Amino acid sequence: MKQYDFDTPIDRLGTDCFKWDALPEMYHRDDLTPMWVADMDWRSPDFVIDALRQRLDHPVLGYTMPSDGYWQAATSWLAKHYNIHTTKESLHFIPGIVAGISYALLCLTQPGDKVLVTTPVYPPFLNVPKGCGREVVCSPLKIENGRFEIDFDDFERKADGCKVFILSNPHNPAGTLWGKETLSRIAEICERKSITVISDEIHADLTLPGGKHVSYSTVSDAAARHSITFMAPSKTFNIAGMGSSVCYIGDEDLRKRFFGWLDALGVAGGNIFAFVAAEAAFAHGEEWQRQMLDYLNGNVAALAKFLKDRMPKVKAVLPEASYLAWLDFSAYGIPHKELADRFINVAHVVMNDGTTFGGETYENCFRINLGCPRSMLHDVLQRMAECLEK
C-alpha cells in the first residue's frame, strides 16, 4: 500500500495561489503565514496529476463533455458514501458550489425574497444572497458541549416568510456534523413552510474518523422533495482550482426547473480538466482520502492539546468534518481590532476574521485552517501564543 506524504512543506509562493500570493497586496508585508483560504498545503494526489498529464498527451483541447467514466465515478461515490442512489439524469455538473448557490437563488427566488442562514456561517452564504438582491435572515447557532447546535425556537420563528434555507452540512466554520434527528427537524419545518433547502455538502468527504455525515436529502421524503444538494471533490482532494462540483436533485419537478435554467443560460458547462480531475479523484481517491483524514485528525488533536497547554482561555469549536476550526479569544479581554492586529503584525499569521461570518456578534473569533504539515501548524500556534502573552 502506497504511503502518502503530508509532512513535507510545499512552497506555493509564485504559483498565483490566492491563499499565499494575495497576502502582500492585502497586508503590505511578505512575511505572513496563511491559515485562512480553505484549501490545503499538501500535494494534490498523484493519480489526479497523472490523469491530467495523460489528457495533455492529446494535442487538441477542444469542447468537451463529461465522459461515461466521470458519471460512473460520481454516482458510485455518492451511493457508497452517502446512500444517494442515482443516475446521471439526476446530477448536473456545476463549476463551483458558490456559483451553484447563486444560480439556484436566481432561478428559484425573486429580488426581495428572504433567504435563511444559520450564523456564524461561510461568508458567501451572506454575501451571495445580498448580491442577488435577496434579504438575508440570520438564525444564530448556539455552542453546547464544544459544538454548534441549532436554536430551533429561533430557527422556526425566523423561517416564517423565507423562500430558501441555505444549509451548511457539515457546517462551515468548524465542521459540525448535523445528525439525522437535527436534519429531520429542519426538513419538517421547511416542508411545512414551503422552503427550498440548498444543502452545501462540500466538506462531507472530510468527515473525520469516528464521525458520520448524513446527506440532507436522505433523511425523509420531504427532504428529498424540497432540496438541492451540492457536493465536490475540490476540498477533499485539494483540487479547488479545477472548479468541479456536482449537483444532485431527487425531485423531478425541481430538477427540471433548475437544470433547465442552467442549460438554457449555458452557465454550467465544465472544462476538460474539471471532468478529468473529478473522475480520477472519485475513482481512485479512497486510500488517499483515508490517509489524509488520519493525518488531519492528528492536526485536530495537536490543536486541542496546544490550546489546553498554551492558550487555555480560547473557547474552540473543533472540526468533526473539514480542516477548519473556530477559535474564540474573548476571554483574553483584548479588543477585536487589537487582537487582529497582533495576529497579523506580531504573530505574522492570517486567519479568517470571525466578523465576516455574521457581523459584530463574532468579534474576537477567528477561523483557522488546519490543512497543512503539522510542523507549520505548530509554528503558527507557537507564534499566536507568544503574541497573546505580550
Secondary structure as the mmCIF struct_conf table of DSSP 4:
data_model
#
loop_
_struct_conf.conf_type_id
_struct_conf.id
_struct_conf.beg_label_comp_id
_struct_conf.beg_label_asym_id
_struct_conf.beg_label_seq_id
_struct_conf.end_label_comp_id
_struct_conf.end_label_asym_id
_struct_conf.end_label_seq_id
HELX_LH_PP_P HELX_LH_PP_P1 LYS A 2 TYR A 4
BEND BEND1 ASP A 7 THR A 8
TURN_TY1_P TURN_TY1_P1 LEU A 13 ASP A 16
HELX_RH_AL_P HELX_RH_AL_P1 PHE A 18 ASP A 21
TURN_TY1_P TURN_TY1_P2 ALA A 22 ALA A 22
HELX_RH_AL_P HELX_RH_AL_P2 LEU A 23 TYR A 27
BEND BEND2 HIS A 28 HIS A 28
BEND BEND3 ASP A 30 ASP A 30
HELX_LH_PP_P HELX_LH_PP_P2 LEU A 32 LEU A 32
STRN STRN1 THR A 33 PRO A 34
BEND BEND4 VAL A 37 ASP A 39
BEND BEND5 ASP A 41 TRP A 42
HELX_LH_PP_P HELX_LH_PP_P3 ARG A 43 PRO A 45
HELX_RH_AL_P HELX_RH_AL_P3 ASP A 46 LEU A 56
TURN_TY1_P TURN_TY1_P3 ASP A 57 ASP A 57
BEND BEND6 HIS A 58 PRO A 59
HELX_RH_AL_P HELX_RH_AL_P4 ASP A 68 TYR A 82
HELX_RH_3T_P HELX_RH_3T_P1 LYS A 88 SER A 90
STRN STRN2 LEU A 91 ILE A 94
BEND BEND7 PRO A 95 PRO A 95
HELX_RH_AL_P HELX_RH_AL_P5 ILE A 97 LEU A 108
TURN_TY1_P TURN_TY1_P4 PRO A 111 GLY A 112
STRN STRN3 LYS A 114 THR A 119
BEND BEND8 PRO A 120 PRO A 120
TURN_TY1_P TURN_TY1_P5 PRO A 123 PRO A 123
HELX_RH_AL_P HELX_RH_AL_P6 PRO A 124 GLY A 131
TURN_TY1_P TURN_TY1_P6 CYS A 132 GLY A 133
HELX_LH_PP_P HELX_LH_PP_P4 ARG A 134 ARG A 134
STRN STRN4 GLU A 135 PRO A 140
HELX_LH_PP_P HELX_LH_PP_P5 LEU A 141 LEU A 141
STRN STRN5 LYS A 142 GLU A 144
TURN_TY1_P TURN_TY1_P7 ASN A 145 GLY A 146
STRN STRN6 ARG A 147 GLU A 149
HELX_RH_AL_P HELX_RH_AL_P7 PHE A 152 ALA A 159
TURN_TY1_P TURN_TY1_P8 ASP A 160 GLY A 161
STRN STRN7 CYS A 162 SER A 168
BEND BEND9 ASN A 169 PRO A 170
STRN STRN8 HIS A 171 HIS A 171
TURN_TY1_P TURN_TY1_P9 ASN A 172 GLY A 175
STRN STRN9 THR A 176 THR A 176
HELX_LH_PP_P HELX_LH_PP_P6 LEU A 177 GLY A 179
HELX_RH_AL_P HELX_RH_AL_P8 LYS A 180 ARG A 192
TURN_TY1_P TURN_TY1_P10 LYS A 193 SER A 194
STRN STRN10 THR A 196 ASP A 200
TURN_TY1_P TURN_TY1_P11 ILE A 202 HIS A 203
HELX_RH_3T_P HELX_RH_3T_P2 ALA A 204 LEU A 206
STRN STRN11 THR A 207 THR A 207
HELX_LH_PP_P HELX_LH_PP_P7 LEU A 208 LEU A 208
TURN_TY1_P TURN_TY1_P12 PRO A 209 GLY A 210
HELX_RH_3T_P HELX_RH_3T_P3 TYR A 216 THR A 218
BEND BEND10 VAL A 219 VAL A 219
HELX_RH_AL_P HELX_RH_AL_P9 ASP A 221 ARG A 225
TURN_TY1_P TURN_TY1_P13 HIS A 226 HIS A 226
STRN STRN12 SER A 227 MET A 231
BEND BEND11 PRO A 233 PRO A 233
TURN_TY1_P TURN_TY1_P14 SER A 234 ASN A 238
HELX_RH_3T_P HELX_RH_3T_P4 ALA A 240 MET A 242
STRN STRN13 SER A 245 TYR A 248
HELX_RH_AL_P HELX_RH_AL_P10 GLU A 252 LEU A 265
TURN_TY1_P TURN_TY1_P15 GLY A 266 GLY A 266
HELX_LH_PP_P HELX_LH_PP_P8 GLY A 269 ASN A 271
HELX_RH_AL_P HELX_RH_AL_P11 ILE A 272 HIS A 284
HELX_RH_AL_P HELX_RH_AL_P12 GLU A 286 ARG A 310
TURN_TY1_P TURN_TY1_P16 PRO A 312 LYS A 313
STRN STRN14 LYS A 315 VAL A 317
BEND BEND12 GLU A 320 GLU A 320
STRN STRN15 ALA A 321 ALA A 321
BEND BEND13 SER A 322 TYR A 323
STRN STRN16 LEU A 324 ASP A 328
HELX_RH_3T_P HELX_RH_3T_P5 SER A 330 TYR A 332
HELX_RH_AL_P HELX_RH_AL_P13 HIS A 336 ASN A 345
TURN_TY1_P TURN_TY1_P17 VAL A 346 VAL A 346
BEND BEND14 ALA A 347 ALA A 347
STRN STRN17 VAL A 349 VAL A 350
STRN STRN18 ASN A 352 ASP A 353
HELX_RH_3T_P HELX_RH_3T_P6 GLY A 354 PHE A 357
TURN_TY1_P TURN_TY1_P18 GLY A 358 GLY A 358
BEND BEND15 GLY A 359 GLY A 359
HELX_RH_3T_P HELX_RH_3T_P7 GLU A 360 TYR A 362
TURN_TY1_P TURN_TY1_P19 GLU A 363 ASN A 364
STRN STRN19 CYS A 365 ASN A 369
BEND BEND16 CYS A 372 CYS A 372
HELX_RH_AL_P HELX_RH_AL_P14 ARG A 374 GLU A 389
#
